[in-house]
Amino acid sequence: MYYGDVNPMDLNEASREELLAIIAQQARLIAELQARVKALEAQLVKDSHNSHRPPSTDHPRRRTKSLRRPSGKKPGGQTGHPGQTLRLVDKPDQVVEHRPDECAACGNHLADVVPSEIERRQVVDLPPLRLEVTEHQSQCVTCPACGQANSGSFPIDVAQLVQYGPRLQAFVVYLLVYQLLPYNRTQQLLSDMFEVTPSPGTFETMVERCASELAEPEGQIKEAITSAEVVHFDESGLRVDGGRRWLHTAGTPELTYYAAHPNRGKVAIDDLDILPKFQGYAIHDAWSAYLGYRNCRHGLCNAHHLRDLTYLEEQEQQRWAKTMRILLLWAKRRVDAAKQAGQTELNAKTRQVLEERYRRILVEGFRLNPLPEEPRPSGKRGRRKQTKARNMLERFEKHRAAILAFAYDFRVPFDNSLAERDIRMLKLKQKISGCFRSEHGAEAFCRIRGYLSTLRKQTLPMLASLERALRGTPFIPALIPV
């Protein structure tokens, strides 16, 4: 019923109660709409500098403020940098001589005159690109004594009438798995370079064969990661056969392990069987599934915290967030300086200052963000909904040791960038080549990519290692940090 400008005091009791109920209903609706508007506005202002969104999602016309501090160095090579200038080699593959036939002054013939000086210049180039065909012949020899026909044995890896060799197969696997080329572009490249065009089915066979040969190295890499002192963990969505799967990674500066799994949480982590046995420092982004494992210590990614604190500072004017962000960066600079000075820990005074400032910031933050006083609505169960600022404060209070682990133990990094770099390339693969067609294909890709990432971290040759794997004798990278 519409009452217009009627004075509620002029209404009877029933009409007043109806009017008050309408007003209360409208007040609730206004509050809900205000909350929705605020949430939508919060989504609009989020980008890579104040949230966990990748830079590729930033608005092209909005300049984001990087969290990196400027180095103060000029662009280009720095003083003392050795450079990458081409240098003469002592033994070139071929030598082309250029000598004068006759004297430019008198015309005398110089064919038999010994050169008095030689100036050298070299051209570094590719040899002619062509495939080399090796024919294997099994010769049949009849024994003159008994008449028995004896045939020579083909090598075990020469099983077809015509087949591609391990070196070309290694090159194809390298293009598909490490350089992330789609099948059709790989076909075009091989056609342009060698005038051969293997089918997609042939590519799949090469990848599957390589993955089967790398099962043992992958198991050893996984075991070594489980025994490491510090391991970075992360996960991200993966498209497989039109559906969603999850890509999990565990890595160190020397080793990388990938796995695709239907689940994201504890079921997947238990099946991968690294974190349940791990006893070192697990570095991650504070996801509850990781924090549930008590057999190890935890170090949280402070790059995530810096972005979250930036959002609270800029969009919700939370003063404590700015102070906490400054404190974390201050602690990082102190740790970096101590490492450069050869120290293994912060001195007692610096730790005391850090802990006291941390405590005071939280006290101020909780004072400015108290819990809501209104009672919980009837019928509502579970945790009371809180503001972003309150949730962040409670995380900083509950996980203080994990957030400051980098300052207490210099083995612990400030952030989880290593895992994010490891996982970023497989996300890039989906942008370039699309989703995986089968779970088996995704598993094969993860196994080979983890092996190649490990080789790259240890600056080991990739193509030669893939060729060895396809010959049945895979190379095992170093499993213990040097």
Protein Blocks (a to p, Z undefined) as FASTA:
>chain_A
ZZkjacfklpcfklmmmmmmmmmmmmmmmmmmmmmmmmmmmmmmpcfklccbdfklpcfk
bccddfbdcehiaedjdehiabjadcddfbdfbdcddddfbdfklopafklpccfbdcdd
ddddddddddddddddddddddfknopacdddddfklmbfbdcdfklmmmmmmmmmmnop
afklmmmmmmmmnopacdfklmmmmmmmmmmmmmmmmmmmmmmmmmpmbdcdddddddee
hiacdddddddfkbccddddfbfblmlmmmnommmmpcbdcddehiaklmmpmkbccddd
fklmmmmmmmmmmmnopaklmmmmmmmmmmmmmmmmmmmnopabdcfklmmmmmmmmmmm
mmmmmmmmccdfbdcdehiacjddddfklmmmmmmmmmmmmmmmmmmpmkbcfblmlmmm
mmmmmmmmmmmnopafbfklmmmmmmmmmmmmmmmmnopafklmmmmmmnopacdddfbd
ZZ
